[in-house]
Structures are given as C-alpha cells and as structure tokens.
C-alpha cells in the first residue's frame, strides 16, 4: 500500500524508472519500498474512429496522507513518467478508509 495503477505506460518503460520512483515515494510516505504495488494495465484507446496511443494516466489508491504529501507524491510520479518522454501525465488519488480496507479478512482499523 499505496497501489499505483498505470495506463498508457508499458511495463517495460515503467520498469526503467521503477527503482528510483519507489525509493522517492517510500521516503516521502515514510515506509519501505515493499509497501508499494505498481501495476500496468494494457489499454487500447480509440478516438475519431481510429486506434490511438493511450496517454499516461496513474491511479493511486492509498490511505490519505494530507495535501502536502499528496502534492509531492503526484509531482514525483509526474517527473518520472515525463522522463520517459511523455508530454503529459495525469494522476488521480482514491483515498481508502482503514475500516473498509481488509488484509486477510481483518480491517486495517484494528
């Protein structure tokens, strides 16, 4: 936890920045790199009747850590994805509630 789901960024490209990305995010969130999950979705975008390249879109599911950390987290993700040559990246956060998040059937709020 946090979970990052990438669309429009192939795993082979993300792999090249994954270590420094995770190291920076772990330092920011004050946790280990093993707390993070990075997943790449294979997507097909369609526009104007044509198949077009998908743009980078990152969904972050996490326990809320406040505006400052969220802003810096998004800036870190953006910087690393832009370094891969993309002209733009969008990031969205979904905040989980500890009482609604279960690990092995036990809510994180206990």
C-alpha positions in Angstrom: 0.0 0.0 0.0 -0.1 2.5 -1.8 -1.2 0.9 -5.0 -0.3 2.6 -8.3 -2.1 1.5 -11.5 -0.6 2.8 -14.7 -2.5 3.1 -18.0 -0.7 4.2 -21.2 2.7 3.3 -19.8 4.0 -0.1 -20.9 5.6 -2.2 -18.1 9.0 -2.3 -20.0 9.1 1.5 -19.9 7.9 1.8 -16.3 10.5 -0.7 -15.2 13.3 1.6 -16.2 12.3 4.2 -13.6 10.6 2.0 -11.0 13.5 1.7 -8.6 14.2 5.5 -8.2 10.4 6.2 -8.3 9.7 3.7 -5.4 12.7 4.9 -3.4 11.5 8.6 -3.6 7.9 7.6 -2.8 8.9 5.4 0.1 10.9 8.3 1.6 8.0 10.6 1.1 5.5 8.2 2.7 7.9 7.1 5.4 7.6 3.4 4.6 9.5 0.7 2.8 9.5 0.3 -1.0 7.9 -3.1 -0.5 4.7 -1.4 0.7 4.0 -0.2 -2.9 2.3 -2.1 -5.7 3.0 -0.9 -9.3 0.8 -2.4 -12.0 0.5 -1.6 -15.7 -2.8 -2.0 -17.5 -2.8 -2.8 -21.2 -5.3 -0.5 -22.8 -6.5 0.4 -26.2 -7.6 4.0 -26.8 -10.0 4.9 -29.6 -10.5 8.4 -30.9 -12.1 9.6 -34.2 -12.7 6.1 -35.3 -9.0 5.2 -35.0 -6.9 3.3 -32.5 -4.6 5.9 -31.0 -1.9 5.7 -28.3 -3.1 5.9 -24.7 -1.8 8.7 -22.6 -0.2 8.2 -19.2 -2.9 8.1 -16.5 -1.9 7.0 -13.0 -4.5 5.9 -10.4 -3.2 5.9 -6.8 -5.1 4.1 -4.1 -3.9 4.8 -0.6 -4.7 6.0 2.9 -4.8 9.8 2.8 -1.6 11.5 3.9 -2.6 15.1 3.5 -2.4 17.7 0.8 1.4 18.4 1.1 2.3 14.7 0.7 -0.3 14.1 -2.0 1.0 17.1 -4.0 4.6 15.9 -3.7 3.6 12.3 -4.5 1.9 13.5 -7.7 4.9 15.7 -8.6 7.3 12.7 -8.1 5.2 10.4 -10.2 4.8 13.1 -12.9 8.6 13.8 -13.0 9.5 10.1 -13.5 6.8 9.5 -16.2 7.8 12.7 -18.1 11.4 11.5 -18.0 10.3 8.6 -20.2 9.5 11.1 -23.0 5.7 11.5 -22.5 4.5 15.1 -22.9 1.8 14.8 -20.2 0.7 12.6 -17.4 -2.5 12.7 -15.2 -2.7 11.3 -11.7 -5.8 10.7 -9.6 -6.0 9.7 -5.9 -8.5 7.4 -4.3 -8.4 7.5 -0.5 -9.2 4.2 1.2 -10.8 4.2 4.7 -9.0 2.0 7.2 -12.3 0.4 8.3 -13.1 -0.6 4.7 -9.7 -2.0 3.8 -9.1 -5.6 4.8 -5.9 -7.7 4.9 -6.6 -11.4 5.3 -10.1 -10.6 6.4 -9.1 -8.2 9.1 -9.8 -4.4 8.7 -6.8 -2.1 9.0 -8.6 -0.1 11.6 -8.0 -2.8 14.2 
